[in-house]
Amino acid sequence: MTSTIATPEPAVPTAAPASRPAPQGQVSFVGAGPGDVSLLTVRAAELLEAAEVVIIEAPEQAALVTNGAEVVEGGTTADGAPMPHAARAKLVVKHAKTGARVVRLLTGDPFTYGTGPEEAAACAKAGIAFEVVPGVSSATAVPTYAGVPLTTKSQRGVAVVDVADNAIDLSAHQGADTIVLLDALGRLGEVSAALIESGRPATTPVAVTCVGTTTEQSTVVSTLADVAADAKAVTGPAVVVVGEVVEMREVLSWFETKPLYGWRILVPRTKEQAAGLSSRLRMYGAVSEEVPTISVEPPRNPQQVDKAIRGLVEGRYEWVAFTSVNAVKAVREKFDEYGLDARSFSGLKIAAVGDKTAQAIAEWGIRPDLIPSGEQSAAGLLEDWPPYDEMLDPINRVFLPRADIATETLVAGLVELGWEVDDVTAYRTVRASPPPAPTREAIKTGKFDAVMFTSSSTVRNLVGIAGKPHTSTIIACIGPATAKTAEEHGLRVDVVAESPSVEVLADALATFGAERRDAQVAAGEPVTKPSYRRPSSRRKA
């Protein structure tokens, strides 16, 4: 047997590693819509989700950044002046050179009357990869929101002109059936005179829409001869449409005629709780403002709920009854604290007082066994709750985690059905801090068009922390009990939901708004919001 000893090879000198170039990021130029920042494409939403840096040019665009990305102001300089085109381009290149995924949000469409072309050219010069995601241009979106089509079957020609440039010759666009004018608000007299001089009839219809696609949008309809005087009071960014298509607004106006259009509605809930309601109100043209009236806090003595959680794991209960989303959240937090998960509910029956609570339970991976078939309340739950049967139910005990101020209706009803109930305080509800002074002032002086009360406690707490709503404010309540509490506090209730659901409450308020609008139109009165009407007498219960 022979052995071989390996001889090490002589070291070969190697060259020093070459320095690698700094990583280059990528820039996505994304159209963010003309005013309503929700007018985004699917691709735009995907890029925002993956972005590491988002450069905005309007304050409202910051709300689109929800993934924790760095938000950079790219619209104005430190002293509030508009940022020059070259400075914006340098800002984009600077952040891309760090290797970050950069999204540059531009109002409207990046390549339509925006600075996108100049900024993209700067990226190309610096060797930075970029892409462009088209957006909704104000030139088309604002007329659409005003109910003014730019083309019809018989009128096909459209010209879009930015008249901020004094050198533009409007006579060159006389061949177009429709003319869309941008940046024309300060020159309406000059522009309309030039169009008439070029051959347009003085009676040609004109629509001036300001703050388009937002719930502050308003439209003035006039003619070339009178538009300068009629739109004298119009302020803010505006789009002007000249042409016979403006006459179709009377039939096609869909946005400004929504039943709650422009209404400012107070929702006494947290922003998280009010998400679904706010979305529903927005669908009807309203803007909601959330004011928390209740703060949810842990119980002062957690031993009771700790004991109940241990009993749940040990098989002490036949049922667990959740009467609120907050109860689900409180128990879930305790499970997390103990390192438990949904498997601990194995063998248990789960009851939910309503659809919202059931949804919160479903997000935990659990399907409730019982939801009221009728009224979604403690009384409705009792109507469907089975009586205790010692032959069918091995355990006769119910775990009821709920708030410290909950009523005894459910406990008493379950006891009558033969069940033993562990009524456990899982969380406390305390009155929230007063809202900011401007909000309190708006509540008292009628700056809100409506208040939506979703429980009796929201009535009591709102009045306690902010005072009574003004007499002109529409009061909407989620049910008879809430309405009764509102009346006890000296408020006249205008709207009551047919079933205890925030969506149904929003629908009921929209119906009220539509009927109110129709009555004003039928009477030949201008359509106004409740906040614009000031009754002379105080509201009476």
PLY file of the C-alpha trace (Angstrom):
ply
format ascii 1.0
element vertex 541
property float x
property float y
property float z
element edge 540
property int vertex1
property int vertex2
end_header
0.00 0.00 0.00
1.45 3.29 -0.99
0.36 6.70 0.09
0.51 9.88 -1.86
1.26 13.16 -0.23
-0.19 16.13 -2.09
2.23 18.90 -2.76
0.72 22.37 -2.57
0.79 24.27 -5.81
2.67 27.54 -5.81
0.46 30.52 -5.15
-0.54 32.42 -8.25
-0.72 36.16 -7.68
-4.17 37.55 -8.46
-5.12 41.01 -9.51
-6.95 43.23 -7.06
-10.73 43.02 -7.60
-12.05 45.79 -9.78
-14.33 48.25 -8.04
-17.95 47.60 -8.91
-20.15 50.45 -10.06
-22.74 51.69 -7.62
-26.11 50.02 -8.15
-28.58 51.96 -10.25
-32.21 52.07 -9.29
-35.17 52.24 -11.58
-37.67 55.05 -11.91
-41.35 54.57 -12.66
-43.12 57.70 -13.84
-46.71 57.12 -12.72
-49.81 59.15 -13.51
-51.70 59.85 -10.30
-54.92 61.25 -11.72
-56.12 64.84 -12.03
-57.46 65.39 -8.50
-59.07 62.20 -7.26
-55.98 60.23 -6.26
-57.89 56.95 -6.45
-57.90 57.16 -10.25
-54.90 54.86 -10.52
-54.20 51.97 -12.86
-53.56 48.48 -11.54
-49.93 48.78 -12.64
-49.58 52.03 -10.71
-50.85 50.35 -7.54
-48.39 47.47 -7.98
-45.45 49.85 -8.37
-46.46 51.89 -5.33
-46.60 48.72 -3.25
-43.03 47.79 -4.27
-41.57 51.31 -4.12
-38.79 52.29 -1.76
-38.93 56.01 -2.54
-42.01 57.90 -3.77
-41.57 61.43 -5.10
-44.83 63.37 -5.02
-45.89 66.76 -6.35
-49.20 67.28 -4.51
-49.85 66.84 -0.75
-52.82 64.51 -1.27
-50.59 62.04 -3.13
-48.86 61.13 0.15
-51.99 59.16 1.13
-51.24 56.72 -1.70
-48.06 55.56 0.03
-49.05 52.83 2.48
-46.06 50.47 2.41
-43.67 52.56 4.54
-41.69 53.92 1.57
-39.86 57.22 1.94
-42.01 60.10 0.70
-40.12 62.96 -0.95
-41.64 66.35 -1.76
-41.09 67.09 -5.43
-43.67 69.76 -6.09
-42.39 72.76 -4.15
-39.11 74.01 -2.74
-38.41 74.56 0.96
-39.82 78.09 0.75
-43.05 76.89 -0.86
-42.27 78.02 -4.42
-42.96 75.65 -7.36
-39.92 73.48 -7.98
-38.30 74.16 -11.40
-38.32 71.36 -13.98
-34.55 70.93 -13.82
-34.62 70.63 -10.03
-37.28 67.94 -10.21
-35.22 65.98 -12.72
-32.11 66.20 -10.49
-34.15 65.02 -7.51
-35.38 61.94 -9.39
-31.88 61.06 -10.64
-30.39 61.58 -7.18
-32.67 59.04 -5.54
-32.38 56.55 -8.39
-28.58 56.58 -8.08
-28.89 55.16 -4.57
-30.19 51.95 -6.10
-33.72 52.46 -4.79
-36.92 51.59 -6.60
-38.31 55.07 -7.22
-41.89 55.95 -8.11
-42.36 59.47 -9.40
-46.03 60.43 -9.05
-47.24 63.07 -11.48
-50.65 64.70 -11.50
-52.73 63.51 -14.43
-50.71 61.74 -17.13
-46.88 61.87 -16.99
-46.48 62.73 -20.67
-49.47 65.06 -21.07
-48.85 68.67 -19.98
-46.51 67.47 -17.26
-42.78 67.42 -16.57
-42.49 63.67 -17.21
-40.68 63.97 -20.58
-37.96 66.23 -19.18
-37.44 64.07 -16.09
-37.39 60.85 -18.13
-34.81 62.40 -20.49
-32.61 63.21 -17.48
-32.82 59.55 -16.38
-31.86 58.39 -19.89
-28.88 60.74 -19.89
-27.75 59.37 -16.52
-28.12 55.76 -17.70
-31.00 55.03 -15.34
-33.70 52.62 -16.45
-37.24 53.96 -16.35
-40.79 53.13 -17.32
-43.89 55.26 -17.81
-47.33 54.29 -16.54
-50.03 56.37 -18.23
-52.49 58.18 -16.02
-55.84 59.90 -16.35
-55.32 63.37 -17.78
-57.30 66.32 -16.46
-58.03 67.25 -20.08
-60.32 64.23 -20.40
-61.21 63.31 -16.81
-62.52 66.68 -15.62
-65.01 67.11 -18.50
-66.13 63.49 -17.96
-66.77 64.18 -14.27
-68.68 67.30 -15.29
-70.91 65.24 -17.59
-69.50 66.80 -20.75
-68.45 64.30 -23.45
-65.63 65.59 -25.63
-66.91 63.74 -28.68
-70.22 62.45 -29.97
-71.20 60.45 -33.02
-71.48 63.65 -35.04
-68.78 65.74 -33.36
-65.42 64.01 -33.57
-62.78 66.73 -33.59
-61.11 67.73 -30.30
-58.30 70.19 -29.63
-56.57 70.50 -26.26
-54.82 73.83 -25.76
-52.79 75.13 -22.84
-53.38 78.88 -23.08
-50.83 79.75 -20.40
-48.50 80.33 -23.35
-49.27 83.80 -24.67
-47.90 82.88 -28.10
-50.66 80.35 -28.85
-52.88 81.28 -31.80
-56.41 80.03 -31.05
-57.49 80.58 -34.65
-55.45 77.53 -35.57
-57.94 75.34 -33.64
-61.18 76.56 -35.16
-61.58 73.37 -37.16
-62.15 71.31 -34.01
-65.73 70.68 -32.89
-64.66 70.82 -29.24
-61.86 72.82 -27.65
-60.49 71.98 -24.19
-58.66 74.88 -22.60
-56.17 74.45 -19.78
-54.81 77.27 -17.60
-57.42 79.59 -19.08
-59.22 80.77 -15.96
-57.31 84.04 -15.68
-57.72 84.78 -19.39
-61.35 83.84 -20.05
-62.28 87.25 -21.39
-59.31 87.36 -23.73
-59.72 83.75 -24.84
-63.47 83.97 -25.48
-63.02 87.20 -27.46
-60.31 85.57 -29.57
-62.52 82.55 -30.30
-65.43 84.78 -31.32
-63.13 86.84 -33.52
-61.92 83.64 -35.15
-65.45 82.68 -36.16
-66.99 80.88 -33.19
-70.56 82.09 -32.51
-70.92 84.16 -29.34
-73.68 81.73 -28.27
-71.33 78.71 -28.28
-71.81 76.82 -24.95
-68.92 76.86 -22.49
-68.41 74.80 -19.30
-65.89 75.87 -16.66
-65.16 73.13 -14.12
-62.90 73.82 -11.15
-61.27 71.35 -8.74
-62.43 68.57 -11.05
-62.88 64.93 -9.97
-63.02 65.91 -6.28
-66.08 66.45 -4.11
-65.34 70.18 -4.22
-65.90 70.19 -7.97
-68.26 72.81 -9.36
-69.23 73.68 -12.92
-70.39 76.96 -14.43
-72.20 76.69 -17.78
-72.31 79.79 -19.94
-71.55 81.02 -23.47
-68.53 82.58 -25.10
-70.17 85.98 -24.80
-70.87 85.73 -21.05
-68.41 83.22 -19.60
-65.90 85.80 -18.37
-68.55 87.45 -16.21
-70.36 84.26 -15.17
-67.17 82.50 -14.03
-65.64 85.53 -12.36
-65.99 83.99 -8.89
-64.48 80.63 -9.90
-61.18 79.86 -8.20
-58.75 76.97 -8.22
-57.53 74.79 -11.08
-60.10 74.71 -13.87
-60.72 73.03 -17.20
-62.79 74.88 -19.82
-64.72 73.10 -22.57
-66.00 75.06 -25.57
-68.47 73.45 -27.97
-71.97 72.11 -28.51
-71.12 69.03 -26.42
-71.57 71.19 -23.29
-75.35 71.09 -23.84
-75.32 67.35 -23.05
-74.32 68.08 -19.44
-77.99 68.64 -18.56
-78.62 64.95 -19.25
-75.22 63.40 -18.54
-74.21 65.12 -15.30
-73.59 62.14 -13.02
-71.05 63.25 -10.43
-72.34 66.56 -9.13
-75.87 65.12 -8.94
-75.03 62.32 -6.50
-77.45 62.31 -3.55
-74.84 63.38 -0.97
-72.57 65.27 -3.35
-70.17 67.51 -1.47
-71.68 66.73 1.94
-69.26 66.83 4.83
-70.31 64.04 7.17
-69.12 63.45 10.72
-68.64 59.80 11.67
-68.06 59.33 15.43
-65.78 56.30 15.01
-62.09 55.58 14.56
-60.72 55.65 11.01
-60.26 51.85 11.12
-63.83 51.23 12.28
-65.24 53.68 9.76
-63.41 52.36 6.68
-66.41 50.56 5.18
-68.81 53.36 6.03
-66.51 56.03 4.61
-66.20 54.08 1.37
-69.99 53.82 1.12
-70.44 57.54 1.73
-67.83 58.34 -0.89
-69.83 56.30 -3.39
-72.70 58.73 -2.80
-70.45 61.78 -3.26
-69.81 62.65 0.38
-66.62 63.26 2.32
-66.47 61.73 5.80
-64.47 62.90 8.77
-63.88 60.40 11.56
-63.86 61.51 15.20
-63.24 58.77 17.78
-65.59 59.09 20.73
-64.60 55.89 22.50
-61.19 54.58 23.47
-60.84 50.82 23.95
-58.55 49.82 26.81
-57.66 46.56 28.64
-59.69 45.64 31.75
-58.39 47.04 35.03
-58.10 43.51 36.41
-56.98 41.05 33.69
-57.20 37.99 35.96
-60.80 37.24 35.06
-60.16 37.09 31.32
-56.92 35.16 31.89
-58.85 32.56 33.87
-61.50 32.33 31.14
-58.87 31.79 28.43
-57.36 28.94 30.45
-60.85 27.48 30.90
-61.44 27.69 27.17
-58.28 25.69 26.46
-59.13 23.15 29.16
-62.62 22.47 27.72
-64.68 24.36 30.30
-67.09 25.87 27.73
-69.60 24.65 25.15
-70.06 28.09 23.53
-68.12 31.31 23.04
-70.30 34.32 22.19
-68.73 37.39 20.58
-70.89 40.51 20.68
-68.49 42.97 19.02
-65.40 43.24 16.87
-63.58 44.65 19.91
-64.36 41.46 21.87
-62.84 39.36 19.09
-59.77 41.59 19.09
-59.39 41.42 22.88
-59.54 37.61 22.97
-57.20 37.33 20.00
-54.64 39.55 21.74
-54.82 37.27 24.77
-54.28 34.24 22.53
-51.19 35.90 21.07
-49.96 36.66 24.57
-50.23 32.98 25.53
-48.92 31.66 22.21
-52.28 30.15 21.25
-54.02 30.09 17.89
-57.42 29.21 16.41
-56.90 25.49 17.08
-57.80 26.18 20.72
-61.41 26.65 19.61
-61.59 23.03 18.43
-64.80 21.41 19.68
-66.33 24.75 20.71
-69.38 26.41 19.17
-68.89 30.06 18.17
-71.63 32.70 18.08
-71.39 36.17 16.53
-73.87 38.99 17.12
-73.72 40.18 13.49
-71.99 40.14 10.15
-69.17 42.53 11.12
-68.29 40.45 14.17
-68.53 37.28 12.08
-66.13 38.79 9.56
-63.62 39.55 12.32
-63.89 35.94 13.50
-63.48 34.65 9.94
-60.23 36.61 9.60
-59.01 34.44 12.46
-59.74 31.37 10.35
-62.94 30.43 12.21
-66.45 30.07 10.84
-69.15 31.06 13.37
-71.79 28.43 14.12
-74.50 30.97 14.94
-75.33 34.41 13.52
-78.77 35.97 14.10
-81.12 35.25 11.22
-83.10 38.40 12.02
-82.08 41.50 13.97
-78.33 41.67 14.49
-78.34 42.40 18.20
-78.26 40.61 21.55
-82.03 40.15 21.29
-81.70 38.73 17.77
-78.97 36.37 18.92
-81.19 35.10 21.74
-84.04 34.38 19.35
-81.87 31.84 17.52
-79.88 30.52 20.48
-80.78 26.88 21.31
-81.86 26.04 24.87
-79.55 23.90 26.93
-80.22 20.18 26.47
-78.41 17.92 28.91
-78.71 15.02 26.47
-77.12 16.92 23.54
-74.84 19.40 25.29
-72.00 17.85 27.30
-71.22 21.23 28.92
-73.72 23.89 29.94
-71.38 26.90 30.16
-70.96 29.92 27.83
-67.91 32.20 27.68
-69.09 35.78 27.01
-66.18 38.23 26.55
-67.43 41.80 26.23
-67.20 45.42 27.29
-67.47 46.67 30.85
-70.58 48.73 29.95
-72.47 45.98 28.13
-76.12 45.45 29.01
-77.40 42.34 30.79
-79.91 41.39 28.08
-77.86 38.55 26.63
-76.77 37.14 30.01
-80.33 37.08 31.35
-81.65 35.48 28.19
-79.03 32.72 28.17
-79.72 31.93 31.82
-83.42 31.59 30.99
-82.45 29.09 28.27
-80.67 26.98 30.90
-77.08 28.05 30.28
-74.50 29.15 32.82
-72.65 32.25 31.67
-69.14 33.46 32.47
-69.71 37.16 31.77
-66.14 38.42 31.45
-64.95 41.98 31.00
-62.49 41.60 28.10
-62.06 45.32 27.48
-63.14 48.70 28.77
-64.65 51.52 26.77
-63.79 55.00 27.97
-64.63 58.38 26.54
-62.04 59.56 24.05
-60.25 62.88 24.23
-62.03 65.88 22.67
-61.39 66.41 18.95
-59.30 69.39 17.80
-60.78 72.86 18.30
-61.59 73.39 14.58
-63.63 70.16 14.56
-65.52 71.13 17.72
-66.27 74.52 16.21
-67.47 72.90 12.96
-69.83 70.63 14.92
-71.37 73.48 16.89
-71.65 75.97 14.01
-73.13 73.63 11.41
-70.15 73.15 9.13
-71.01 69.43 8.96
-73.96 68.49 6.78
-74.76 65.29 8.70
-73.71 63.22 11.71
-74.02 59.44 11.65
-74.53 57.87 15.07
-73.84 54.14 15.19
-74.70 53.51 18.84
-76.17 55.24 21.87
-72.71 55.59 23.38
-71.52 57.55 20.33
-74.35 60.04 20.92
-73.53 60.49 24.59
-69.80 60.66 24.07
-69.84 63.02 21.09
-72.09 65.46 22.95
-69.82 65.08 25.98
-66.53 65.78 24.22
-67.62 68.17 21.47
-71.11 69.50 22.21
-74.39 69.16 20.34
-74.44 69.28 16.54
-75.92 72.44 15.04
-79.65 72.55 14.33
-79.07 72.50 10.56
-77.08 69.27 10.72
-78.89 66.13 9.59
-78.94 63.46 12.31
-78.80 59.84 11.14
-79.04 56.92 13.60
-78.37 53.23 13.13
-81.48 52.09 14.99
-84.40 53.01 17.28
-82.38 52.78 20.51
-79.73 55.14 19.17
-82.43 57.48 17.86
-84.09 57.55 21.29
-80.79 58.50 22.93
-80.28 61.28 20.37
-83.76 62.65 21.07
-83.08 62.52 24.81
-80.11 64.79 24.13
-82.30 67.33 22.37
-81.60 66.30 18.78
-84.23 65.79 16.11
-83.53 62.55 14.27
-83.93 62.81 10.50
-82.85 59.33 9.36
-83.09 55.89 11.01
-81.68 52.76 9.35
-84.12 49.91 8.79
-81.55 47.42 10.08
-78.49 47.95 12.34
-75.84 48.12 9.64
-73.56 51.02 8.79
-74.04 50.29 5.08
-77.82 50.39 5.46
-77.44 53.64 7.43
-75.40 55.17 4.61
-78.01 54.04 2.08
-80.80 55.57 4.17
-78.96 58.89 4.38
-78.41 58.82 0.61
-82.14 58.27 0.07
-82.85 61.22 2.34
-80.36 63.35 0.40
-81.87 62.37 -2.95
-85.41 63.21 -1.79
-84.20 66.53 -0.41
-82.49 67.36 -3.69
-85.54 66.40 -5.75
-87.75 68.61 -3.57
-85.45 71.59 -4.09
-85.39 71.06 -7.84
-89.18 70.65 -7.98
-89.63 73.89 -6.02
-87.30 75.73 -8.38
-84.82 76.34 -5.59
-81.04 76.05 -5.91
-79.66 72.72 -4.75
-77.81 73.40 -1.51
-76.23 71.35 1.23
-77.68 71.36 4.76
-74.67 73.32 5.98
-75.65 76.18 3.66
-79.13 76.49 5.16
-79.51 78.04 8.58
-82.93 77.60 10.18
-83.96 80.46 12.42
-85.15 78.33 15.30
-83.30 75.82 17.41
-83.85 72.12 16.84
-86.36 70.64 19.21
-86.68 67.11 20.41
0 1
1 2
2 3
3 4
4 5
5 6
6 7
7 8
8 9
9 10
10 11
11 12
12 13
13 14
14 15
15 16
16 17
17 18
18 19
19 20
20 21
21 22
22 23
23 24
24 25
25 26
26 27
27 28
28 29
29 30
30 31
31 32
32 33
33 34
34 35
35 36
36 37
37 38
38 39
39 40
40 41
41 42
42 43
43 44
44 45
45 46
46 47
47 48
48 49
49 50
50 51
51 52
52 53
53 54
54 55
55 56
56 57
57 58
58 59
59 60
60 61
61 62
62 63
63 64
64 65
65 66
66 67
67 68
68 69
69 70
70 71
71 72
72 73
73 74
74 75
75 76
76 77
77 78
78 79
79 80
80 81
81 82
82 83
83 84
84 85
85 86
86 87
87 88
88 89
89 90
90 91
91 92
92 93
93 94
94 95
95 96
96 97
97 98
98 99
99 100
100 101
101 102
102 103
103 104
104 105
105 106
106 107
107 108
108 109
109 110
110 111
111 112
112 113
113 114
114 115
115 116
116 117
117 118
118 119
119 120
120 121
121 122
122 123
123 124
124 125
125 126
126 127
127 128
128 129
129 130
130 131
131 132
132 133
133 134
134 135
135 136
136 137
137 138
138 139
139 140
140 141
141 142
142 143
143 144
144 145
145 146
146 147
147 148
148 149
149 150
150 151
151 152
152 153
153 154
154 155
155 156
156 157
157 158
158 159
159 160
160 161
161 162
162 163
163 164
164 165
165 166
166 167
167 168
168 169
169 170
170 171
171 172
172 173
173 174
174 175
175 176
176 177
177 178
178 179
179 180
180 181
181 182
182 183
183 184
184 185
185 186
186 187
187 188
188 189
189 190
190 191
191 192
192 193
193 194
194 195
195 196
196 197
197 198
198 199
199 200
200 201
201 202
202 203
203 204
204 205
205 206
206 207
207 208
208 209
209 210
210 211
211 212
212 213
213 214
214 215
215 216
216 217
217 218
218 219
219 220
220 221
221 222
222 223
223 224
224 225
225 226
226 227
227 228
228 229
229 230
230 231
231 232
232 233
233 234
234 235
235 236
236 237
237 238
238 239
239 240
240 241
241 242
242 243
243 244
244 245
245 246
246 247
247 248
248 249
249 250
250 251
251 252
252 253
253 254
254 255
255 256
256 257
257 258
258 259
259 260
260 261
261 262
262 263
263 264
264 265
265 266
266 267
267 268
268 269
269 270
270 271
271 272
272 273
273 274
274 275
275 276
276 277
277 278
278 279
279 280
280 281
281 282
282 283
283 284
284 285
285 286
286 287
287 288
288 289
289 290
290 291
291 292
292 293
293 294
294 295
295 296
296 297
297 298
298 299
299 300
300 301
301 302
302 303
303 304
304 305
305 306
306 307
307 308
308 309
309 310
310 311
311 312
312 313
313 314
314 315
315 316
316 317
317 318
318 319
319 320
320 321
321 322
322 323
323 324
324 325
325 326
326 327
327 328
328 329
329 330
330 331
331 332
332 333
333 334
334 335
335 336
336 337
337 338
338 339
339 340
340 341
341 342
342 343
343 344
344 345
345 346
346 347
347 348
348 349
349 350
350 351
351 352
352 353
353 354
354 355
355 356
356 357
357 358
358 359
359 360
360 361
361 362
362 363
363 364
364 365
365 366
366 367
367 368
368 369
369 370
370 371
371 372
372 373
373 374
374 375
375 376
376 377
377 378
378 379
379 380
380 381
381 382
382 383
383 384
384 385
385 386
386 387
387 388
388 389
389 390
390 391
391 392
392 393
393 394
394 395
395 396
396 397
397 398
398 399
399 400
400 401
401 402
402 403
403 404
404 405
405 406
406 407
407 408
408 409
409 410
410 411
411 412
412 413
413 414
414 415
415 416
416 417
417 418
418 419
419 420
420 421
421 422
422 423
423 424
424 425
425 426
426 427
427 428
428 429
429 430
430 431
431 432
432 433
433 434
434 435
435 436
436 437
437 438
438 439
439 440
440 441
441 442
442 443
443 444
444 445
445 446
446 447
447 448
448 449
449 450
450 451
451 452
452 453
453 454
454 455
455 456
456 457
457 458
458 459
459 460
460 461
461 462
462 463
463 464
464 465
465 466
466 467
467 468
468 469
469 470
470 471
471 472
472 473
473 474
474 475
475 476
476 477
477 478
478 479
479 480
480 481
481 482
482 483
483 484
484 485
485 486
486 487
487 488
488 489
489 490
490 491
491 492
492 493
493 494
494 495
495 496
496 497
497 498
498 499
499 500
500 501
501 502
502 503
503 504
504 505
505 506
506 507
507 508
508 509
509 510
510 511
511 512
512 513
513 514
514 515
515 516
516 517
517 518
518 519
519 520
520 521
521 522
522 523
523 524
524 525
525 526
526 527
527 528
528 529
529 530
530 531
531 532
532 533
533 534
534 535
535 536
536 537
537 538
538 539
539 540
